[in-house]
Amino acid sequence: AQSVTQLGSHVSVSEGALVLLRCNYSSSVPPYLFWYVQYPNQGLQLLLKYTSAATLVKGINGFEAEFKKSETSFHLTKPSAHMSDAAEYFCAVTLTGTASKLTFGTGTRLQVTL
Amino acid sequence: KAGVTQTPRYLIKTRGQQVTLSCSPISGHRSVSWYQQTPGQGLQFLFEYFSETQRNKGNFPGRFSGRQFSNSRSEMNVSTLELGDSALYLCASSDPGQGGVSPLHFGNGTRLTVT
């Protein structure tokens, strides 16, 4: 069975600072990994996905994530935080190619301060 | 293209009643998945429908059911509502035919409150 662990339920950064949201996965076979963002009263929006084509994945809004098999990690980063990045971020994993049955992490709420 | 549309946005029901939620996927998407989101349990997979057939199912009791129509629109039904069913129900569609790993596109959800 697959699972993901997101370290830190709340992360606070200053505007302009580096954003680092942590995700570790557990899977017996190569996984497909995703990062989603959820703004208040909205659904989830895909930020990026890892499908084994490249270990460094670039997504929307300046976010990127690096797949590290040796560390079983898929951390999300952004060089410079913006106030509009304040939201909840979810890491998710699936072993199937259609990604219809995702296992989500518990989420990390990102706060951006002035 | 229009995104995934879920109706209604908000529902208030009484314990013991039943409820039906509706989801219209992105045009051309044949797979529809449903998720339940609660503060305690997080995001949990309910089921997936593809071409009117249930293809995957999560670990929810039989009170939770769904169906998909020939135009790919989907409904989920919860019977004999319990207080613990209060949650945000999210629908997501995808297009497995596009090749590679097709990501989910989520609607804004239906917030169900059971009193």
Interface residues (C-beta under 8 A of the other chain):
Chain A: Y32 F34 Y36 N41 Q42 G43 L44 Q45 L46 K49 T51 F90 A92 G97 T98 A99 S100 K101 L102 T103 F104 G105 T106 G107
Chain B: V4 Q6 S31 S33 Y35 G42 L43 Q44 F45 E48 F50 R55 N56 G58 L90 A92 S94 P96 G100 V101 S102 P103 L104 H105 F106 G107 N108 G109
